[in-house]
Amino acid sequence: MADPLDFWRLAWTNALSRFADFFPGAAVNGREAAAPDLSSLPVFGRVRLKLATMLLLEERQPATSRTPTALIVAPFAVHEASIADFAEGHSLARALAEGGSVPLALTYWKSATAGMRDFGIDAYLADLNVAIDDLGGRVSLVGLCQGGWLAAAYAARFPAKVAKLALAGAPIDVGAAESDITRALATVPPAMIASMVALAGGRICGSWPFAPASEEPSPEFTAEAALQCAGEPEMMARLAAWDQRKVDLPGAYFVQTAEWIFRENRLARGCFPALGRPVALSSITAPIFVLAAADDEVVSAAQATAVKSLCRQTRVEMRVEPGRHLSLFMGRKTVTAWHEIGHWLAEPERARAAATAFRRERKRRLDQGARESPQSRARSV
């Protein structure tokens, strides 16, 4: 009987030869990501810092507020970071700005170059730390998808530097339910991933391991885009162009993410390596807001909302919206959720805690009054 691994070796080899143009290894020409077109972004128009892994972007006209800056940690997995500020009417950054007066910044991750092939997760946490120090040393983090687990890991490693933590479509506990990513990884042995990275010259196109890159948008992407941009043909064209703007990942970062997050579930298990020490989500002290999509195919809602059971020592608010993964970040119908998160970020924590305590006490008294019978009230008189 044939070894099942032979099938996968043959499949990966065929895929490598078929999609070689997407791999920046020694045998192919590397692709350098173009600098972001800041003129096309509704909110972010200035580069504040240039770091090894990212450009730190900020608003053209930063909000004047004593509230800590809200740093949006964009995904670093498939596409460039404009998903956070895609277009008017489809910009979660704009919705955050309208929901509250909190200053905004964005991690615009760079596509990996040959010199970045050995960059692991620590390299991204370290640059995130530099960015946060430059923004005043204490921020609110808004983690999107893959940026969500990175933001959560940072908040667990440096709890005093994070005022609030918002997570949208973030894979926090992949053991809570299956998703497209976990199902795909389950079919690929770790040694196969290491071989794939080596064949690709130490870098890899972010989308390839789970869905081989194609010049045409996938049917799922097209259907979801049509839903989010109904009646907006120009947005459909823009989405299709965005879908082709892939970023390359360092091999070390990709392997660590695949193994530590999606196969070993270290973040949920409380043993995630972060800048010299293992961290647990129970170390997070910041209030948390979780946004999930009910029909998310990339990060199931259960993987995202598991934060509530893993972070019982802090207040966790949750909102589950209809739709799939893409809708969380650029869907018109989900903008109201980002307005709410913007208000949540801008609201002083003491005032919110006092208001929550007042509501709880009022509810307790009303419940107590409802339990009292007319006879007991008469006797008390």
VENDA-V317071 format. One line per field, one symbol per residue. burial: + if it has 16 or more other C-alpha atoms within 10 Angstrom, else -. A space follows every 50 residues. Layout:
burial = ???
//
This chain:
burial = -----------+---+----+++++----++----+----++++++++-- --+++++++--+----+++++++++++++++++++++++++++++++-++ +++++++++++++--++++++-+++-+++-++--+--+++++++++++++ +++++++++-++++++++++++++++-++-++--+--+----++-++-++ +++++++++---+---+----+-++++++-----++--++-+++-+++++ +++++-++-+++++++++-+++++----++++++++++++++++++++++ ++++++++-++----+-+-++-+++++++++++++-++++++++++--+- -------------------------------
//
